[in-house]
C-alpha cells in the first residue's frame, strides 16, 4: 500500500482532489481537519482534555464544544493554542495510524492523507511521498471569496500564516497545478497514479 500525503495552501482545491481520488481509485483516505473535529466530539479522545483546558464557557447548549467559542478563546491567547495542539495533534496521529492499519488489512492499494499542516507536523515521516496542490494566489483568493465569503483582509491573514510556495515545492515530490479547469487537474492525477501500478489504476 502506497501512502500519499496531500497538502497545499488554503483555497488550492485539496478537497476536490480528495473527492476525485476517493471515487476513482482503490484507496482509503483521511482528512485530518475533519478527523480533529470528530475527536473533539463528546465521548471522543480530545473532548475531556480540551474542556479541562478551556473551561465550560466553550460548550454549546447540546453539551458539545462550540467551535466558534473554542476558536475565539484560543486565538486570543497563543499559549492556549499551543496547549490545544498538544492535545489534538497526538490524538489525530494515533487515529491516522489505526486507519492506515485498517486500510492495509483491507488490501487497499493507496492511502491518502490530506492535511494543511502536513509538512509542519512532519507527516512526511509516515508518507511514501507528498503531493502539493498548487493554485495561483489570485485564483485561491477568488475561490475563498466565492465559496466561503471571506473578506480580502481575512484571506490575506490566512495566506500570510501559511508556508510559502517554495517550501511546499522543496518537500513535495509531485506538484499538481489546480489553477485552471478541474479536467486538467484530473489528467495530472491520472498520469501520476498510472505511473505507480499501471495494471491497478
VEXKEMI-701843 format. One record per residue (C-alpha): residue number from 1; x, y, z. Coordinates in Angstrom, 1 decimal, padded with zeros to 4 digits, always signed. Example, Ala and Ser with C-alpha at 12.3 -4.5 7.8 and 13.67 -1.06 7.14 Angstrom:
// VEXKEMI-701843
+-----+--------+--------+--------+
|   i |     xx |     yy |     zz |
+-----+--------+--------+--------+
|   1 | +012.3 | -004.5 | +007.8 |
|   2 | +013.7 | -001.1 | +007.1 |
+-----+--------+--------+--------+
This chain:
// VEXKEMI-701843
+-----+--------+--------+--------+
|   i |     xx |     yy |     zz |
+-----+--------+--------+--------+
|   1 | +000.0 | +000.0 | +000.0 |
|   2 | +001.4 | +003.4 | -001.0 |
|   3 | +000.8 | +006.2 | +001.5 |
|   4 | +000.5 | +009.6 | -000.1 |
|   5 | +000.2 | +012.9 | +001.8 |
|   6 | -001.7 | +015.8 | +000.1 |
|   7 | -001.2 | +019.4 | +001.1 |
|   8 | -001.4 | +022.9 | -000.2 |
|   9 | -002.4 | +026.4 | +000.7 |
|  10 | -006.0 | +027.5 | +001.6 |
|  11 | -008.2 | +027.7 | -001.5 |
|  12 | -005.9 | +025.5 | -003.6 |
|  13 | -008.6 | +022.8 | -004.1 |
|  14 | -007.4 | +019.9 | -001.9 |
|  15 | -011.0 | +018.8 | -001.1 |
|  16 | -011.8 | +018.4 | -004.8 |
|  17 | -008.7 | +016.4 | -005.4 |
|  18 | -009.6 | +014.1 | -002.5 |
|  19 | -013.1 | +013.6 | -003.7 |
|  20 | -011.8 | +012.6 | -007.1 |
|  21 | -009.3 | +010.1 | -005.7 |
|  22 | -012.0 | +008.6 | -003.3 |
|  23 | -014.3 | +007.8 | -006.2 |
|  24 | -011.8 | +006.7 | -008.8 |
|  25 | -009.1 | +004.7 | -007.0 |
|  26 | -008.8 | +001.7 | -004.7 |
|  27 | -008.0 | +003.7 | -001.6 |
|  28 | -008.9 | +004.8 | +001.9 |
|  29 | -008.4 | +008.4 | +002.9 |
|  30 | -008.3 | +010.7 | +005.9 |
|  31 | -008.9 | +014.5 | +006.0 |
|  32 | -007.0 | +015.5 | +009.1 |
|  33 | -009.1 | +018.6 | +009.9 |
|  34 | -012.3 | +016.6 | +009.8 |
|  35 | -010.7 | +013.9 | +011.9 |
|  36 | -009.6 | +016.5 | +014.5 |
|  37 | -013.2 | +017.8 | +014.7 |
|  38 | -014.5 | +014.3 | +015.2 |
|  39 | -012.1 | +013.7 | +018.0 |
|  40 | -013.4 | +016.8 | +019.7 |
|  41 | -016.9 | +015.5 | +020.0 |
|  42 | -018.4 | +014.4 | +023.3 |
|  43 | -017.1 | +011.0 | +024.3 |
|  44 | -014.1 | +011.2 | +021.9 |
|  45 | -010.4 | +011.4 | +022.9 |
|  46 | -009.9 | +015.2 | +022.8 |
|  47 | -013.2 | +016.3 | +024.3 |
|  48 | -012.3 | +016.0 | +028.0 |
|  49 | -008.8 | +017.4 | +027.8 |
|  50 | -010.0 | +020.4 | +025.8 |
|  51 | -012.9 | +021.1 | +028.2 |
|  52 | -010.4 | +020.9 | +031.1 |
|  53 | -008.1 | +023.4 | +029.3 |
|  54 | -010.7 | +025.9 | +028.1 |
|  55 | -013.5 | +025.6 | +030.7 |
|  56 | -017.3 | +025.1 | +030.4 |
|  57 | -017.7 | +028.5 | +028.7 |
|  58 | -016.9 | +026.9 | +025.3 |
|  59 | -019.7 | +024.4 | +025.5 |
|  60 | -022.9 | +024.8 | +023.4 |
|  61 | -026.4 | +024.1 | +024.7 |
|  62 | -026.0 | +020.5 | +023.4 |
|  63 | -023.0 | +019.8 | +025.6 |
|  64 | -020.7 | +019.7 | +022.6 |
|  65 | -017.7 | +022.0 | +022.2 |
|  66 | -018.8 | +025.1 | +020.3 |
|  67 | -016.2 | +025.6 | +017.6 |
|  68 | -016.6 | +029.3 | +017.3 |
|  69 | -016.2 | +029.7 | +021.1 |
|  70 | -013.2 | +027.5 | +021.1 |
|  71 | -011.6 | +029.4 | +018.2 |
|  72 | -012.3 | +032.8 | +019.9 |
|  73 | -010.6 | +031.7 | +023.1 |
|  74 | -007.5 | +030.0 | +021.7 |
|  75 | -006.7 | +032.7 | +019.2 |
|  76 | -007.0 | +035.3 | +021.9 |
|  77 | -004.2 | +033.5 | +023.8 |
|  78 | -001.3 | +032.0 | +021.9 |
|  79 | -000.3 | +029.7 | +024.8 |
|  80 | -003.8 | +028.1 | +024.8 |
|  81 | -003.4 | +027.4 | +021.0 |
|  82 | -000.1 | +025.6 | +021.7 |
|  83 | -001.6 | +023.6 | +024.6 |
|  84 | -004.6 | +022.7 | +022.4 |
|  85 | -002.3 | +021.5 | +019.6 |
|  86 | -000.5 | +019.3 | +022.2 |
|  87 | -003.9 | +017.6 | +022.9 |
|  88 | -005.2 | +017.3 | +019.3 |
|  89 | -002.1 | +016.5 | +017.2 |
|  90 | -001.1 | +013.3 | +019.0 |
|  91 | -004.7 | +012.1 | +019.1 |
|  92 | -005.0 | +012.7 | +015.3 |
|  93 | -001.7 | +010.9 | +014.7 |
|  94 | -002.9 | +007.8 | +016.7 |
|  95 | -006.2 | +007.7 | +014.8 |
|  96 | -004.4 | +008.0 | +011.4 |
|  97 | -002.1 | +005.1 | +012.4 |
|  98 | -005.2 | +003.0 | +013.2 |
|  99 | -006.8 | +003.9 | +009.9 |
| 100 | -003.7 | +003.0 | +008.0 |
| 101 | -003.6 | -000.4 | +009.6 |
| 102 | -007.2 | -001.0 | +008.7 |
| 103 | -006.6 | +000.1 | +005.1 |
| 104 | -003.6 | -002.3 | +004.9 |
| 105 | -005.8 | -005.2 | +006.3 |
| 106 | -008.4 | -004.5 | +003.6 |
| 107 | -005.7 | -004.8 | +000.9 |
| 108 | -006.1 | -001.2 | -000.3 |
| 109 | -003.6 | -000.1 | -003.0 |
| 110 | -003.4 | +003.5 | -001.7 |
| 111 | -003.9 | +005.6 | +001.4 |
| 112 | -004.3 | +009.3 | +001.1 |
| 113 | -003.8 | +011.7 | +004.0 |
| 114 | -004.8 | +015.4 | +003.5 |
| 115 | -003.6 | +018.0 | +005.9 |
| 116 | -003.0 | +021.7 | +005.7 |
| 117 | -000.1 | +021.3 | +008.2 |
| 118 | +001.3 | +018.1 | +006.6 |
| 119 | +004.8 | +019.5 | +006.4 |
| 120 | +004.8 | +021.4 | +009.7 |
| 121 | +003.6 | +018.3 | +011.5 |
| 122 | +006.2 | +016.1 | +009.8 |
| 123 | +003.7 | +013.7 | +008.3 |
| 124 | +006.3 | +013.2 | +005.6 |
| 125 | +007.8 | +010.7 | +008.1 |
| 126 | +004.8 | +008.3 | +007.6 |
| 127 | +004.1 | +009.0 | +003.9 |
| 128 | +005.8 | +007.4 | +000.9 |
| 129 | +005.5 | +010.8 | -000.9 |
| 130 | +003.9 | +014.2 | -000.7 |
| 131 | +001.7 | +015.9 | -003.3 |
| 132 | +001.4 | +019.7 | -003.4 |
| 133 | -001.9 | +021.0 | -004.7 |
| 134 | -000.9 | +024.3 | -006.2 |
| 135 | -003.1 | +027.2 | -007.5 |
| 136 | -002.2 | +030.8 | -008.4 |
| 137 | -002.7 | +033.2 | -005.5 |
| 138 | -005.3 | +035.2 | -007.3 |
| 139 | -007.3 | +032.0 | -008.2 |
| 140 | -007.2 | +031.0 | -004.5 |
| 141 | -008.4 | +034.4 | -003.3 |
| 142 | -011.3 | +034.3 | -005.8 |
| 143 | -012.3 | +030.8 | -004.6 |
| 144 | -012.3 | +031.9 | -001.0 |
| 145 | -014.4 | +034.9 | -001.7 |
| 146 | -016.9 | +032.9 | -003.6 |
| 147 | -017.0 | +029.6 | -001.6 |
| 148 | -016.5 | +030.9 | +001.9 |
| 149 | -017.4 | +034.6 | +001.7 |
| 150 | -014.1 | +035.6 | +003.2 |
| 151 | -013.0 | +039.3 | +003.1 |
| 152 | -009.8 | +040.3 | +001.4 |
| 153 | -008.3 | +041.0 | +004.8 |
| 154 | -009.2 | +037.6 | +006.2 |
| 155 | -007.7 | +035.9 | +003.1 |
| 156 | -004.5 | +038.0 | +003.5 |
| 157 | -004.1 | +037.0 | +007.1 |
| 158 | -004.7 | +033.3 | +006.5 |
| 159 | -002.3 | +033.2 | +003.5 |
| 160 | +000.4 | +035.1 | +005.4 |
| 161 | +000.3 | +032.4 | +008.1 |
| 162 | +000.9 | +029.5 | +005.6 |
| 163 | +004.1 | +028.2 | +004.2 |
| 164 | +005.4 | +029.9 | +001.1 |
| 165 | +005.1 | +028.2 | -002.3 |
| 166 | +008.9 | +027.5 | -002.3 |
| 167 | +008.7 | +025.4 | +000.9 |
| 168 | +005.9 | +023.2 | -000.5 |
| 169 | +007.8 | +022.7 | -003.7 |
| 170 | +011.0 | +021.8 | -001.8 |
| 171 | +009.4 | +019.0 | +000.2 |
| 172 | +006.7 | +017.6 | -002.2 |
| 173 | +007.6 | +015.0 | -004.9 |
| 174 | +004.7 | +015.9 | -007.1 |
| 175 | +003.2 | +019.4 | -007.8 |
| 176 | -000.4 | +019.2 | -009.0 |
| 177 | -001.4 | +022.5 | -010.7 |
| 178 | -005.1 | +023.1 | -009.9 |
| 179 | -005.2 | +026.7 | -011.2 |
| 180 | -007.3 | +026.0 | -014.2 |
| 181 | -010.2 | +023.7 | -015.2 |
| 182 | -010.5 | +020.6 | -013.0 |
| 183 | -010.4 | +018.4 | -016.1 |
| 184 | -006.8 | +019.4 | -016.5 |
| 185 | -006.2 | +018.5 | -012.8 |
| 186 | -007.7 | +015.1 | -013.4 |
| 187 | -005.4 | +014.4 | -016.3 |
| 188 | -002.4 | +015.2 | -014.0 |
| 189 | -003.7 | +013.0 | -011.2 |
| 190 | -004.4 | +010.1 | -013.5 |
| 191 | -001.0 | +010.3 | -015.1 |
| 192 | +000.7 | +010.2 | -011.7 |
| 193 | -001.5 | +007.4 | -010.4 |
| 194 | -000.9 | +005.3 | -013.5 |
| 195 | +002.9 | +005.6 | -013.1 |
| 196 | +002.7 | +003.6 | -009.8 |
| 197 | +000.9 | +000.5 | -010.8 |
| 198 | -000.3 | +000.6 | -014.4 |
| 199 | -002.3 | -002.6 | -014.0 |
| 200 | -004.1 | -001.5 | -010.9 |
| 201 | -005.3 | +002.0 | -011.7 |
+-----+--------+--------+--------+
